[in-house]
Amino acid sequence: MFIDRLIENIKSKKSPVVVGLDPRIEMTPQFIKDIAFKKRGENIEGVCEALYLFNKGIIDAVYDIVPAVKIQVAFYEAYGIEGFKAFFKTAEYAKSLGLMVIADVKRGDIQEVAKMYSKAYLQNQLFDAITVNPYMGEDTIMPYVEDAIKYDKGIFALVKTSNKGSKDIQDIKTTKGEYVYQSVARMINRISNSAIGKYGYSSIGAVVGATYPEEAKVLRKEMPNCFFLVPGYGAQGGTVEDIMDCFDENGFGAIINSSRSVIYAYQTPYWKDVYSEYEYAQAARAEVILMTGMINNGLVKRKYIAC
Amino acid sequence: MFIDRLIENIKSKKSPVVVGLDPRIEMTPQFIKDIAFKKRGENIEGVCEALYLFNKGIIDAVYDIVPAVKIQVAFYEAYGIEGFKAFFKTAEYAKSLGLMVIADVKRGDIQEVAKMYSKAYLQNQLFDAITVNPYMGEDTIMPYVEDAIKYDKGIFALVKTSNKGSKDIQDIKTTKGEYVYQSVARMINRISNSAIGKYGYSSIGAVVGATYPEEAKVLRKEMPNCFFLVPGYGAQGGTVEDIMDCFDENGFGAIINSSRSVIYAYQTPYWKDVYSEYEYAQAARAEVILMTGMINNGLVKRKYIAC
């Protein structure tokens, strides 16, 4: 099962950290752009080649210390056909080094359409899991759940997202005396019953932002089946302390994504005097090691079991 | 402005009907598959060629009687790179015949990501408008709004969707004595103030399902700025009577999408004895003419002004 493989990967890598491959051409080291543009021209092909080469460097540097990467499709979709080629090539390369690949697509549509999105990602051997948007309701989530069970994949449904505006809809107070995100949480936790693995977690998980620790604490209790995919750590403002309540006492229950803080670590105040842009991948590795250590240390301090 | 162009197209075509190009290979006429497979092989390339040829036939048959087509990206995305090629080719062909093109992508993500989705679709000259998902909040909608204004495009945000499960989240009762979809409606209507055209409607519109006439009636009042993109007519169960309250007294305020009932009209009980599969495109044209007539007749009966 997806969730069992994920937990076993977290154990063997001793890390709940997921690296988000969200490359931006304007932040890509010049030497990579030079190589890519020389090879494919200073055009969309060259840009997408640069994004792929950048990702490849990151993957080479972190594949042995993280269980998974998350690839945000929009950073590729923005470049059309060539972008998608870079997206698929990135997933393929990550898989070839044993990483699990989460396609961060946040799709959501009526059943007949959801089936096609599921065909695109869950029926594609390159991806282990996808993110989905629950606004349209349970019947729109079920095609993904069915394919997750059939093809041994996972899904993470948006519950409480990391951005400021997540309050607008997700934090609307309901007549049941709770927030909308709690109703969503209940729905997802119930659906997740159909895919529980040997460690007690389901292959149907939830996206819970690192930037809302109080909400995460509530959700950890209300969604006992669901592993959390936690965005918002690092560049978006989430700290180690903020994410602690996403974990259970055994140190499981969450994978923590960091994109910008890892892949552009060499540009941060903390690392910029240590690593040059030529060493962007080593900087990413150093940041992952630091981030993993801080999270595991945080778990130990709580007397939780660390990875 | 997008919305002014849309209204003028509705007037000149005398129709608020939008044809949804959601082609399924298993429902594609055999003669089209034969041509496509012969040209590109009985593989993904051949399948995507067949989808494109099918669309081309439909577009040729309806371009002079509808203002716009809606292309549901999932039916192409399911086939990866080749699918996207067919998606873009379809949009290009529709545009070449003067149709407005709505990319039904229902994307939604944090600002930095939304900007990339917006680059993919609103900054792409092939598309006039996109659908977006509001679950993540106002800040995640704003990048599309900014680009809609800057590039003269439109957006339709999900408010009340046509599927049964839309009740799960959208119909949660809030402490303000309303439903979640009404809170979403208020948010979208407020945002839409920044892009109002000369006919009083905004380029920021809403998706309101044909299958919920009572809710549509309420929303028509609560979202005076917003044009509705109405899915769910026909195959999904929405009738002419159901959609009447989506319109204003001048016969504007809504475009009515039909996908399956139009593009597979030749397979329906109503048309199957009239048109063979070789005449699928003529059947689609006949169904559009019928649907337009019925809607305009419905408007007249209400003493609304018909297109």
Interface residues (C-beta under 8 A of the other chain):
Chain A: D22 Q72 A74 F75 E77 A78 Y79 G80 I81 G83 F84 K85 F88 K106 R107 G108 D109 I110 Q111 E112 V113 A114 M116 Y117 K119 A120 N124 N133 P134 Y135 M136 G137 E138 D139 T140 L158 T161 S162 N163 K164 G165 S166 K167 D168 I169 Q170 I172 K173 T174 T175 V180 S183 V184 M187 P231 Q236
Chain B: D22 Q72 A74 F75 E77 A78 Y79 G80 I81 G83 F84 K85 F88 K106 R107 G108 D109 I110 Q111 E112 V113 A114 M116 Y117 K119 A120 N124 N133 P134 Y135 M136 G137 E138 D139 T140 L158 T161 S162 N163 K164 G165 S166 K167 D168 I169 Q170 I172 K173 T174 T175 V180 S183 V184 M187 Q236
